[in-house]
Amino acid sequence: MNKTIKVGISDLNIARSPDVLVTFALGSCVGICLYDQTTKIAGLSHIMLPTSEQGKNDRPYCYADKALEILVQRMVAAGASRRRLTAKIAGGARMFSNFKGGNLSNIGQRNVAAVKAELGRLGIPIIADDTGKDYGRTVYFNAENGQMLVKSANRGEWVF
Amino acid sequence: MALQSYDDMNDLHMDALREIGNIGSGNAASALADMLATPVNISVPAVRIMEFTEVIEALGGPEEMIVGILLNLEGDIEGMIMFLLHQNFANELLKNLLGVDDALGEMGEMGYSALQEIGNIMAASYVNAIAAMTGLNINISVPSLSVDMLGAILSVPAIYYANISDKMIFIEDEFSNETLTAPNHEPCLMIPDVISLKKIMTNLGLEA
């Protein structure tokens, strides 16, 4: 029997085959799925903001530039190899297309850019990318095979 | 004690918010009645300070389908106001207004425009209540609409305020009349930043 492990907003977790990680209703947030094919260890992070510079530092899982390093450490501690990790990312939508909210209007895009920069810094290749556009996404990440299933409310679903 | 976060709100502050909620909801009910050309009743709204995660649970979970109408507050007050309509209530409103079943599904842009207009009128109802009580000058932006999962829609204000607060003012209205039969506890989220909240309270004589 496999378990489904929920990852909340500004949260992260890891799973081993055959368990599945899930995070619900990503809007402008980004879900990052990391996977080690050999040990079948999976990690999922749900970040809300690009960088922790101006913000409070008490919730590192909230920020792209903090959370991913922590997720990698957790996976390595569980037996994954840092150099085998690959990434699949989803989310970063612009939910309200004509909304003018200062620097909020492109926050999804900024989140995606920060995630890509951080993955680059960590040397983790991005092998699937379903980001941007204007709708919400629920992401299931299967530790058995590293598949990322993206479900939208009314646009369909896709496997990466 | 100075008002520095949503956590510092005392009973007097909450009473003031309830009064804003009462007047705003009353204005909103009469605006809706005008649009629908039929009387609309409204219960005394429940006004609460809630965290984003609590709002998501209260409204049926992150994947619940919802119509979100978002407006920016500008002028003396900075923040957002967001209306959340359950899909079936939105459809009933449109049916009354435009005479079409499943208007959200079938009408696309026209249904969306009608709902944006409803959001505009409702937002003005609440904003006028605050302006009248406080003498503050508040403008609202053009409404923006999204029909999607609740969690995804709420991520927008949640992100915007992540570095400030994870709380917001939750005003739950119950609208009813003869033709609206769907569940109709429709929340309005008011999310002024803390400085604006303090301005409101100061102008009401509740803060130094």
Interface residues (C-beta under 8 A of the other chain):
Chain A: G8 I9 S10 F24 A25 L26 G27 S28 C29 M48 L49 Q54 G55 K56 C62 A93 M95 F96 S97 N98 F99 K100 G101 L104 I107 D134 Y135 G136 R137 T138 A153 N154
Chain B: F52 T53 G61 P62 E63 M65 G68 L70 N72 M80 S141 V142 S144 L145 S146 V147 D148 M149 L150 G151 A152 I153 L154 S155 V156 A158 I159 Y160 A162 N163
